[in-house]
Amino acid sequence: MREFVDRLRIVTNVERSKTVHSLGIALVAASVLAYEVVLMRVFAIESYAAFGGMVISVALLGFGVSGTLLTVFREFILSRRDRWLFWTALLLGPCMIAMRFCQQAIPFVPGKMLGEPSHAWWIAGFYATAFVPLFVAGMYIGVTLVGFTRDVHRLYFADLAASGVAAFLTLGLLYVVPPEWLILIPVVPAAVAAFLLAQNLRGRSLAVAAIVASVLVLSIWGQVRFNEFKGILGTLRTVDVSGAHVIAERSGPMGYIQIVESRSERSAPGLSAATPMGVSPPAQHALFVDGEKVASLGKQLQPAQQSYLDWMISALPYQLLKEPRVLIPVAAGGEAVMEAFHHHAQHVVAGLGNPQLKDLWEQFSSYNGNLLKRSDLTLEIGSGRGVVERLEEKVDLVMLRGLDASGLSVASAPGMSESYLLTQEAFESFITALKPGGLVAVTMRLSVPAWKAVRLLPTVVGALRTLGVDSPEDRVIFVRDTFVGLCIVSPDGFSAEQRAKIRTWTRKKSFDLSHLSDLKEEEINQFTVLLEEIYSRTARALFESADKGAKFLDDYFFDISATNDNRPYFSHVVKAGTSAGLQDYQRRSVESLASIPNILGLEGGGGDIPDMDAMGDVPMDGNDSTVQVPEPDAEAELDPDSDTGFIAGLRHIPVELWGGYMQWATLSQGTLFALLIILIPFFGARRDFKKASMKGRTLLYFACLGTAFMLAEMVMIRKLTLLLANPLLSVSVVLSVILVCSGLGSYFAGGSSWTRPKIVRVASWSIALALLLWAGPINSFIASMLGWPLAFRFGLAVLFVGPVAFFMGMLFPTGLAELDTHEHGSQLVPWAWAINGATSVVAAVGCDLLNIHFGFAVVLILSALIYLLAWLTFPQQGRTAAKA
């Protein structure tokens, strides 16, 4: 009887140990996933979401380094396994808190990186601060998987499933946890894991103390600290002059929204230089999202205050239509809605992507004149493309304003985020939503040199040609001033009466026509003279012939070719000749300015060309000012080594342009570190590692898994951003579904009667076929579902991602289990963990570059081929048919 009781106690302790370690790895994995989501959100608020994505990608090398460390010091670490698990779980939370404060202390300004090369070194600080917590977490997960190899399928299931659940929970917590407390979300599960693993009262007390200390530290020092490059910081610093202060806030996964009241906020992008004295916008409430101004809050104005709206470039479409029915796919603060009603719109359909903006409209109902109660306004919650698909009645005008505004949170680098509202397919949907004689109008800020608004021309021309419209040159006009451009598309063509009205109106308002079908050369570049009128040249080349248009686009030093849903990167314009082209443009600009005498009253000529992206919205009256403009210094203006003036303005490349360069630099760094992680064990590992067979196959197999998994995951996130209408929602949904379903696949493989080679063969081919469906039919199906309710689209996302993820989850644990059966094969298990982590980093960073240059479909096909290569390189010992 005593022997039976002893055996029962042993079995009970073993089962308890399995449960504790399953819970432990689940909690730490949940902490890691929550940390990644929180870090992206925090970077979006305080700096740029770009750095959240890139920093996390590089920091994932922490998992690879942990695998390398386990390979080299395997026996030492595993002999102290339980202590390593407890202390890594305990230290994970404090590391996250400490590194969070270090990130805030780094004086890194993205916009200065290319202008001041020494400034770029600070990015390494970001990498280091994110690396530390992920390295600690990687050690915990690695020790667990290597130390309990026989239970790898169950533990891998717990790891992935918990990560998936954490993504959903974190998404919900973003609505209720203030930004300064977000870092506490991943700290809690790590501390709970340490509490469960503690073997005595002292250990459990330390785990409780970790949470208490975290709360105490955040309550004293926790706060949102905007990067000095953020627009809201400059606005709030004028408080002594303008009285600027935040009057309302909302926080959620779609952005940290702040409403700022200021006497100096008088926004009117595209206001004519010929506006009469005394006609100016009134003081407004500014709408900031993640620290950047998106728009002004729509304000009810007295008739006398509304006169400035007639002098804005966006007023032109309303001059060509009578009492139009208007669609505004992105209404933001409601400014465009108020403008439409001023111009006698019969009815307005407005789209809001973030439901929290509707709450703010309601909160400020007295400010906007009870806008939501108007019977001639229909408000739709959803993406701009989805609002178009749900239209019950066609419209006379589709008005798109401020789509290039900063402050829209994205998942990737500036200039590398998806712009699904500015693709050929988007313009096709806008055009098909029009009544006969209807118009599509887009306003966009101009850039110096031209690379932003000019891309509208190839894109709308491509949409018209796809729809079979003859003579697209008669269907497009382009109007501009110094800072804002307006592109109007009329699929039925502009009548002679409309063309005459356009000419008369633009002359009166002092706006320049860059393209009109019968425009003469002497009518171009009259009022706001550009050194190079690239907008007119682009239009002429596109409409002259397809070959000449293609050659012009190819020769231009920016990539301004048409974008589509397969390559929806409207703001990514960097290509091989961009750097040389910018230098040549700078030289020509300096020569041109130097040849103009007495510009701005300077003796030797020269002067600043204002950059609206850098200046923000400047008040249009003379009483208040948000930007103090110093007296120009003639020598500084023309000195190539000067840190101020026009030369410096060109040297400091806009934020949207350094994203591509940064991604290439990050890819180079990630590749170098990945190679070191993979190769170090050959020099520092024990003799048993060097005796292990099939190292080549192990390297290829796990490198294929890390690369292909990440490529597929990243493309799914990008594609479902269109379906779900929000980058962070797409990230959370895809991660959740992929991780949970991959965990289920791992669990299935662990209990399957199939041999391991059969599991790998079936899984690899199933994944490859599913990814080919993603590249073809699913890709087309997504665009047709945009008008459906969010719950239905959410279900589609699960349906599209779940099956392929189920098979993805089988391959990694099956490979680890197979290695453990080889002679000395257990020595390769931590190395496989390192290989998988290192190659995942390279694939994560490189995926965006592949998407931009080749498109989503090509990357999905590449991922499918790599999965088939994994099947061919499976490290099977001989021809044995080992069970899973």
N, C-alpha and C positions, 0 to 999 in steps of 0.2 A: 504493500500500500504506500509506504514512504517513497519507494522508488517511482511509483506512478505519480505521486504528488510532485516529486522533484522534476520529473520529466515535463509535467504539466506546467510547472513554474518556468522551466526553461523555454518551453514553447510560447508561453504567455509573454515572457520578456522579449523573445525574438520578435513576436508579432507587434508588441508595443514599440520596439525599436524601429521596426519597419514603418509603423504608422507615424512615429515622431519624425523620422527622416523624410517620409513622404510629405508631411505637413511642413517640415522645415524648408525643403527645396521649393515647395509651392509658395510659401510666404516670401522667401527671398526672390524668387522669380517674379512674383507679383510686385514686390518692391522695385525691382529693376525696371519693369515695364512702366509702372507708374512714374518712376523717376524720369524716364525718357520722354513721356508725354508732358510731364510738368516742365521739364527743361526746355522743350520746344515752345511751350506756352510762355514761359518766363523770358526766353530769349526774344520771342516775338514782341513782348510788351516793352522790355527794357532796351533791347538792341535791335536785332532783326531775326526773324524766324530762320533765315538762311543759316545763321550760325548755330542755331539749335540743331538743324539737320546735319550740317557738316561736322560740328563738334562731336555730336553723338556718333556719327559714322566713324570718325577717327578714334574716338574713345572706346569704341567696341573692340579695338585692339587689346583692351584690357582683358577680354576673354581669351584672346590668343596668347597673351603673355602669361596668363594664369596656366594655360595648357602647357606652355613651354617650361614654366617653373615646375609643374608637376612631373613633366617628363624627366627633367634633370635631377630633381630631388624627390623622386617618387617614394622611395622607401622611408626616407626621413619624415616626410609629411604624413604618409599613411600610418606610420607607427604612432603618430600623435593625432590621429584622425578626429576624434571627438573634441579635443581641445581646439583644433583648427576650425572646426565647424562652429563651435560656440563663439570664439573670439571674432571670427569674420562676420558672423551674424550680428554680434554686439556692436562692432565698430562700423558697420555699414551706415547706420543712421547718422551718427556723429560726423562721419566723413562727408555725407551729403550736405549736412548743415554747414560744416566748415568750408567746404569747397564752394558752396553757394555764396558765402560772404567774400571769398577770394575772387569769384567771378565779378562781383559788384565792384571790387577794388581795382580791377584791371582798367587802365585808362585807354581803352581801345576805341577808336572812332573809325568805322568802316570806310567812310567817305575819304579819309586821309591816307588810306593804305597805299595807293599807287602814287599819290603825290609826295608822300614822305615814306620812302622804303624802310627806314628804320622803325617806323610805326608798325609795320607788318609783323615784327617779332612778337608783338603782344598776343597775336593769335595763338602762338604756342602756349601761352598761359591759359587760354581757354581750353585747349586740348588737354593740358595737364590736369586742370581742375575737374574736368568731366571724366578723365581717365581713372582717377583714384577710386571713386566709388564703384565704377564698373569693374575694375580690377579686383577689388575686394569681393564683390558679388560673384565674379567669375571664379575666384578661388573657392568660394563656398560650393557653387554648383559643380565645378570640376572635381573637387574632392569627393563630393557625394556620388557622382556618376562613376568615378574611377574606383572609389572605395567599395561600392556595392554593385559591381558589374553584372552580377547574376540577376539583379532586379532592375536592370537598366531600362527595360520597356515600361515598367510601372513608374519608375522615378521620372523618366522623360515625359510620360503622360502627365504626371503631377506638375512638372515644370511648365509644360506648354499650356495645359488647361488653365492653370492658375494665372498665367500671364494673360491669356485671352480674357478671362473674367475681370482681371485688374484693369484692362484697357477700357471696358465698358464702365466699370465703377468709377474710374478716374474721370472719364468723360462727364458723368453725372455730377461728380464732386466739384468740377470746375465751375458749375453754376452757383454753388453755395459757399465755397471756400474763397475768401478774399485773396487777391494776388500775393500779398505779403506772407500769407500762411500756406501757400501751395506746396512748398517743400516738405511740409509736415505729412502730406499724404503718403509718400513712399517710406518715410521714417518709421511709421507705426508698424506695418507688417514685418519689417526687419527686426524691430525690438521684440515683437511677439515671438518670432522664430527663435531669438536668443533665449527668451523666457522658457520656451518649451524644451530647448536643448540643455538648459542649465541643470546640473546634477546635484546642486545643493542650494541652500537658502542664499548664500552669498551671490551666486550667479544670477538667481532670479531677482535679487535686489538691484544688481547692476543693470539688468534689463529694464526694470521699472524706472530706475534713476535716469537711464538714457532718454526715455520719453519725457519725463518731468523736466530734465535739463533742456531738451529741445524746445519745449513749450516756453520755458522761462527765457531762453536766449532770443527766440523769435518775438516774444512780447516786448522785450526791451530794445532790441536792435533791428528787428525785421521791418523792412519797408521797401516800397518800389522805388528804384533809383534809375531814372531814365538816362540813357546815353546822351551825351551832349549834342549828338547829331539829331535827336528826336525833336520834332517841331514843337511839341507841347512845352518843352523846357524853355525855349526861347519866348514863347507866349507868356508863360507864368512869371518869367523874370521881369516882365514889364509892369508888374503889379503896381509899383509906385506911380507910374504914369497913366496906365490904362485901367487899373483896378481889376486886372484879370484874375479870376478864381474859378475853381471847379464848383459847379452847382448841382451836378447829378452824375451818377456813376452806375454802370452795369458791368458785370463780369461773367464770362462764360467761355465755352470752347471756341466761339466764333469771334472773340475779341474782347478786349478791355475797353469799354466805351466810356468816354467822359465828355460832358457838356461844359464848355467854358464860356463864361460871361465876361466880356471885355469891351470897353469903349472903343478900342482900336480894331476890332474885328469888323471889317467892312469889305467883304469878299465880293468881287465881281469879275471872275475870269473871262477875258474876252471883251472887256469894256472898250469902246472905241476911243482912240486918241482925240477924236473930234467932239467928244462929249462936251456940251455947253458947261460953262462955269456954273457952279451951284447945283449941278445934277450929279448926285453921287449916292452910293448905297448907304443905308442907315447902319447903325451899329447892330451887330447880329450875334447870336449865340453860335459858337463854333463846335462842330462835332468831330471829336478825335477818336480814332480807333487804334489801340496799341501805341499811343503816343504820337501818332501822325494825323494831320488834319485830312478828313475825307470830304467834308462839305460843311456848309452852314445849315443850321436848323431853319426850316421854312418858317417865315414870319409873316403875319398879317400886316399889310402896309396900308397906310392912307393913300388915296389917289395921288396926292402930290409927291409921295415918297417912291412911287412906282415908276416914275418917268425914266430912271436909269435903265430899266429892263428893255426899253425900246432901242437902246444904244449898245446892247450886247450882241456879239456875233451870233449867239444862239437864237436870236430873234428872227433871223432870215427865213427859216422854214415856215414860220407862222405867217410871213408876208405873202407866201405863195399859196396858202390854203385858207379857206374860209370856214371858221368855226369847226375845226377838225376834231375828230375823235382820236385821242392820243394814247399811245402806249409808252410808258417809261419803265423799261425792264429793271433798272437799278435806281430806286428813288432816294436811297440814303436818308438824308435829313429832311427831304421834302422840298428842297429849294427848286428843283426842276418842276415839281407839281405846281407850286405857286406861280412860277413863270408861265406855265401852260394856261392856267386860269386867267392870268393877266392878259394873255393874247386870245381870249375868248374861246378857249377849248370847250367843245360841246360836252365831252366826257373824257375822263382820264382814268386809265388803268395803270396802277403803279405797283411795282414789285419790290418787296423787301426780303432780302436773303436771311436776315437775322431777326427772329421774332422779338428780341429785346428792343429793337428800334421802334417797333410798334408801341411797346410800353412807354417809351420816351415820348412818342407823339401824343399819347394819351396824357402823360404827366404834364406836358407843356401845351395842353389844349387851349388855354387862354392866350398863349403866345402865338399859336398858329391859327387862331380863329376857329377852333373846333373843326379842324380839317377832316378828321375821321368821320364826322357826322354829315358831311356833304353828300347829297344824293347823287351828284355827278362825279363822284370818286369811287372807284372800286379798288380796294387794296388786296393784293395777293401776296401771301407769304411763300417764298421759294426762290429758286435761282432764276436769273433773267431768261435763260433758255426755256425753263419749265413754265414760266409765266406766259411766254409766247405760245407754247404748245397747248395751254389750257384756255386760250382765248375763245370766247363764245361768239364773238362778232369781230369781223375784220376792222382795221383802223386806217385812218388817213395818214398818220405820222407815227413812226417809231423814233423816239428821241433818246439818244444815249449821251449822257453828260458825265464827265468826271471818271470815266472808266480807268484812266491812268493815274488817278489820285493815289497817293501813298496812304499807308495805314491799313491796307487790306491784308490781313494775316495770311501768309502762305506757308507751304510746307518745305519749300526749297529756296535756293538762293535768289536774290534780286536779279531780275532778268532771266531767271530759269524757272519761274513758276508758270503754271498753265493759265492761259487766258482764253477760256472757252467761249467768251462773248465776242471775241475778235477773230474768229476763224471763218473760213469760207462757208462752212456749214451753218454757222450762226447767222451770217448775212443772208444765206439762202432762206432760212426760217423767217427772218425779219421781212424779207421781200415778199414771201408767199403769204404773210399776214396782212398785206396791204390791200386796201380797196383800189379800184382803178384810179389812176392819177395820184396815188399815195406816194409818200416819201420816207426814206430812211435817212436820218441825220445823226452824225457823230461829231462831237467836239473833243479835241485832244490838245494838250499843251505841246508846243513846238520845242525842239531841242536844237542846240548849237554844238556841233554840226547836225544836220538833219538826219535823224534815224528813227524817230518815234512815229509821229503822225504820217510821215511819208509812206509808211508801210500799209496804211489804209488803202492806198490806191491799188496796188497789185491784188490785195485781198478782195476788195469789192468787185474789181474787174473779173477776177477768177470766179466769183460767185455768179455774176451776171452771165458769163460765158457758159458756166455749168448749167444754168437754167435755160440756155438756148436763146438769150437775148441778143438780137442783132445790133450792130453799131453801138457798143458800150460807151464809145466816146461821147455820144449824145445823151447818155443817161447819168453822167457823173459831173459834178462841179466841185471845185476845191477853193475855199475862201480862207484868208488868213489875215492876222495882224502880226505884230512882232512876236507874241507869246502864245497865241492860241490859233489852231486851225479848225476848220469846219468842212467836213465832207458830206455832201448830200447826194443821195442816189434816188433817181426816179426811173423805175423799170419801164415806164411807158414813154419816157423821154420828156424833155422840157420844151414847152411850146414857145413860139416866138414871143408871145406876150410875157411869159415867165422869164425868158432870157432878158428881155428889155427891163423888166422889173428888177431883176438881179443886178444888172448894170447900174441902174439908177440908184438903187438902195445902197450898194457897196460904195459908189462914189460919194454919196451924201454922208455916209458913216465913216469914210476913209478906211475901208477895208480893201485889201488887195485880192484880185481874182488871179489864182494860179492856173485854173483850168475851167474853161467853158467852151463848148464845141466850136463856136465861131470866134473865139478870142484872138485878138491880134497881138503881135509882139510888143507894140508900143503901149498896150494896156496892162502889161505885166510889170510888177515891181515898182509901183508908182508912189505909194504912200509910206509904207514902212519898207525901206530898201534893204534887201538882204545882199550880203557879199556874193552869195551864190543862190539863185532861185531854183533849188533842186526839185521843188514840188512841181513846177511847170515842166522842167526837163523830164522828170519821171513820167508824168502824164503823156507828154508828147511821144516818148519812146514806147510806152505801153500800147498806145493807140495807133502808132504808125504801122507796126507789123509785129507778129508774135516773135519773130527772130530778133528784131532790133530791141524789143522789150526784154527778151531773155538775156541778150548781150549786155544791155545797160545794167540790169540787175546783177549780172555776174561781175561786171567791171567795178561796180560801186563798192567802196571799201567797208560798207556795212551790209549785212544780210537783211535785205528788205523784201525778200520774196514772200509770196502769199503763204499764210499759215492755214492749217486745217486741223481737224480733230485728231489726226494721227501724229501731228507735230504742232501742238497748240502753244508754241512759245513765241508770242508776239513781241515780247520785250527783249528776247535774246537776239541780238544783231551782230555779235562778235564773230568774226571769221578770220581766216589766215592772214588777210591783208589789212585787218583793222588797225593794228598798232602803227604800221607804216603809214597808212592813210591818215590817221590822226596827226601824226607828226608833220606830214606834208600839208594838211589843212591848216595846222598852226602856223607853219612858215608862210603860206599864202595869205593867211589872215593878217599876220603881222605886217607883211609887205603892203597889203591893201590899206590897213589903218595908217601906216606910216606915210602913205602917199596922200592922205586926206588932211589938209591943213586946218588948224583951229577947231577941230572937233572937240566939243565940250570945253572950248576956250583954252586948249593946251597949245603951247608954242610949237612943239614938234609934231603935232598930230597925235593920233591914238586915242583910245578911250575904251571904257568897258561896254561889252555887250551883255546886258543883264541876263542872268540865268534864273528863270522863274522857279525851277525846281529847288534852287538853293534859297531864293528869297521868300518863297511862300506867297501868301496873299497880301498885297500891299494896299493900304487904304487909298481911296480915290479922291479924298478931299485933303485940304491943307491943314486941318486942325489937329488931327491925331496921326501918329505914325508908329507902326510896329517895327520898322526897320530904319535904323540910323545909318545914313549913307555919308561916309566921310568925304572930305574934299579930295579929289583925285590928285595923285602925284604923277607928273608927266614922266619922270625917269622910271618910276616903278611900273608904269603902264607898258613901257617898251623894253625894259631890261629883262632878258631871258632868264636871269638868275633870281629875279625878284619873287618874293613869296606872296605878293599882292597883285591885284590888277588882272587884266585880261589874260596875260600869259599864264599866271598861276591858275586862273579859272579853267584854262584848257588843260593844264597839267593835272589838275585834280579831276580825274575822269569821273563822270556821274556814277552814282551807286549802281544803277541798272547795268552798267557795262563791266564792272569789275567782277560780277558774279561768275562769268565764264572763266576768266583768268584764275579766280580763286579756286574754282572746281578743278582745273587742271593741276594747280599747285598742290591741292589736297590729295588728288589721285596719285601724284608722284610721291608725296610723303607716305601715303598709306601703302603704296606698293613696296617702297623701300623697307618700311617697318614690318610688313607682312613677310617679306623674304627673310629678314633677320629672325623673326619668330619661328619660321619653319626650319631654318638651317641651324640654329643654335644647338638643338639636341644632338646633331652629328658631332659636335665638338665637346659638349659638356655632359652628355648623358652617360649612364653606367654601361658597362660592357654588355649587359643583357639586351639593351636597346640595339646595340650594333649587331648583335647576333640574330635579332629578329628578322624573319624572312618577309618578303613581299612589301618592303617599304615603298617601292615605286608605285605598286598598285594602290597601296594605302594613301599615298600622297595624291594620286590622280583621282581616286574615288571621292575622298572627302573634300578635295578642292573643287571637284565638279558639284558636289552637293551644296557647298557654301556659296559658290558662284551662282548656280542656276536658281537656287531657292530665293536668293536676294533679288536677282533680276526679275523673276516672276512676281515676287511680292511688291517690289517698287512700282512695276508697271500697273499692277492691279490697283494700287493706291492712286496712281495718277488717273487711270481710266475711271475709277469710281468717284473721283472728285467731280466729274461731269454728272454722274448719276445722282449723287447725294448732295451736290451743290455746296460742299464745304470741305476744304483740305483736311482739317483736323478731324472732322467727322469721318471722312474717308479713311484716314490713318487708323483711327480707333476701331472702326468696323472691320477693316481688312485684317488688322493685327489680331483682333479678337477672334474672328472666324477662322483665320489661318491657324492660330495657335491652338484653339480648342479642337478643331477638326484634325490638326496634325497630331495632337495628343491622343485623340481617339484612334487614329491610324497606328500610332506607336503601341497603344494598348492591344489593338487587334492583332498586330504582328507578333507581339509577345505571346499571345495565347493561340496562335494559328498552328494548324497541323502541316502547313506548307513548309517546304524546305526554304532555307534562306535565299538561295539563288532564285527560286521561283518567286518569292516575295519581291525581290529586287527587280526581276524581269517584268512581272505584272505591274508593279508600281511605276516603274520607269516608263513603260509604254503607255500606261493610262494617263500619266502626267503629260507626256508629250502630245498625245491626242487632245487632251483638254486644253492645253496651251495653244494648239493650232486652232481650236474652236474660238478661243479668246481673240486670236489674231484676225479671225474672219467673222463668222455669224454673230458672235456675242458683241463684238465691237459695233456692228451695224445695229443690233437690237437695242443697245443702250441709248443711242440717239433718239430712238422712237418712243422711249419710255419716260422722257423727261417731264411730261405733263401729268404723270400719275402722282397720287398722294405719296408722301414721304414713307409711310408705313409699308406701302406696296413696293416702293423702290428699295427700301431696306431689306425686304424679303427677297427681292431679286438679287441683291448683293450677296446675301447668304447663300442663295442657290448657285450663283456663279462661282463663288470662291470655295464653298465647303467641300465639294467632291474632290477637286484637285488637291486641296490642302490635306484631305484624308490620306491620300496616297503619298504626298510629300512626307508626312510624318513617319512613314514606315522605314525609310531608307537609312537615316542616321543611326537609330538604335540597333537596327539589324546589322549594320556594318560594325558597330562596336561589339555586339554579341559574337559576330564571326571572328573578329580579331582575338577575342578572349579564348577561343578554342585552339589557336595556333601555338606552336612552341615559341615561348618568349613573346607571344602576341600581346599579352597584357601590358607589356612595356610600350606598345604602340597606341594604347587607348588614350592616354593623355595627349600624345602627339596628334592624334586624330582630332581631338577637341581643339587643339591649337590651330591646326590646319583649317578646320571649319570656321573658326572665329576670324582668322587672318584673311582668308579669301572672301568672307562675307563683307568685310570692310572695303576691300578693293571693289567688289561688285556694287556695293551700295553707293559709293562715290562715283564710279564710272557709269552707272546706269543712267543718270541724268544726261551725261554727255552723249551716250548712245541714243537716248530718246530724242535729243535735240537734233542730232545730225542724221539719224537714220529712221526715226519714228518708232512708235510703240510696236507695230506689227513685226518689224525686223527683230526687235529685242526679244519678243515672245518666241519667235521661231528659233532664235539663238539659244534661248533658255531650254526649249524643247530638245534641241540637238545635244546640249550639254548633259541633259538628263539621260539621253540614250548612251552617251559616252560613259556616264557613271555606271550604267548597266554592264557595259563591256569591260570596265576596269574593276568590277567588284572583286575585292581581295579574297576570293574563295580558295580554301586550302585544297589543292589537287582537284579531284572531281567528286569529292564526298558530298553526299546529300544531307547536310546537317539540318536538323530541325531548328525552327526559330526559337 
